[in-house]
Amino acid sequence: MKVAIVNLGQIVSGDWRNPCAAGDTIVAEDGRITAVGVASAANVESADVVIDAGGMTAIPGLIDSHVHITFGDYTPRQRTVGFLESYLHGGTTTAISASEVHVPGRPSDPEGVKALALAAQRCFATYRPGGIRVIAGSVILEPGLTQQDFVEVAQRGVRLAKAGFGGVKSSYDYVPLVGDAKAAGLITTCHTGGSSIPGSGAITGDHLLAMHPHVSFHINGGPTAMPDRDFERVIRESEIALQVCTAGNLRTTLLCARLADELGAFDRFLIATDTPTGSGIMPLGMLYTIAHCASLTDLAPERVICAATGNNARVYGLDSGYLVAGKSADIVLIDAPDGGTQAAALAAIKHGDIAAIGAVITAGIPRFVGRSRNTPGTTRMARVVKSSVMQDFAPTAH
Ligand SMILES: [Zn+2]
């Protein structure tokens, strides 16, 4: 399928160093972006589907790097089906598993956690609820796992490993496990802050610096934050990515955002939700944390959007997250919410309002054009002005 989006008011690139792209058109074909900014009339006319954005803003699809998936589009923690499809209506086009710890009766022995991660990875390899991409399969680090185990799961397609929910005596027991997982080529992540479930201990700056995982999960607290003084230490003394989550401590989210900016560490500042959890299912969580960071700090809204898109893509090695030719065509149209005080999406976000979503495209396929079933309505209207495919792109009613 070839899709052209015309009449864009603004384009956010996903690259925080150069967050705004010039032009008003994006073209995608066979799942990949082929042109950003300008396209010839012939190029647009040859598209199977042409979307008139009506002056809205295009951003890369949001990448939530902390989603508690299990199997299927179901969360046992909140006993709800269809949550991933609902997240797509909040602009999230990729959900990265924070490990499958919510699977009821999850195993804790080495063979069991390996099998669980591999099964999750396989079950979401091609399954896209509502069109969302799910990167699943994060092996839970448990005592007894060896480097050979990590090599084995990595060879079979598992990409992630997670410290923080294993049966260790001390959090320092994760140090050799994280080292072995990294050596096998896995992307390592670590719970940070006070324990979120009974029995798992607090993980603070000393533990993070000893382990040096690729990503500090919810460095702002999940949901309980580590000491304020540890944020600057982790930024200065490591290369650990700083993931802030909606279901955490907002004050330390803002503390971390300001420090990452001041200390030249914005490359590794990541926005995620850490949901579904006890805090609930939050289809608009990414939009809320973007609005909080942009409206309560001096950061420009387009830069904050890059922390929710390109920064996550870079740290996790994904081919999406940027509106650049060659990247996966995951594109979201956003606008100022109808009835608000601001004229365009970025001004609304800076004002503290969440963006309204007018269309979501994943893997080059429009999943809906018009109104998100979860955000407020858009001020402008995105419309399909030409289509030669058997699909109406209307949001499904729920
Ligand atoms: Zn979590």
Boltz pocket constraint, residues with backbone or C-beta under 6 A from the ligand:
constraints:
  - pocket:
      binder: B
      contacts: [[A, 66], [A, 68], [A, 98], [A, 222], [A, 274], [A, 275], [A, 277]]
      max_distance: 6.0
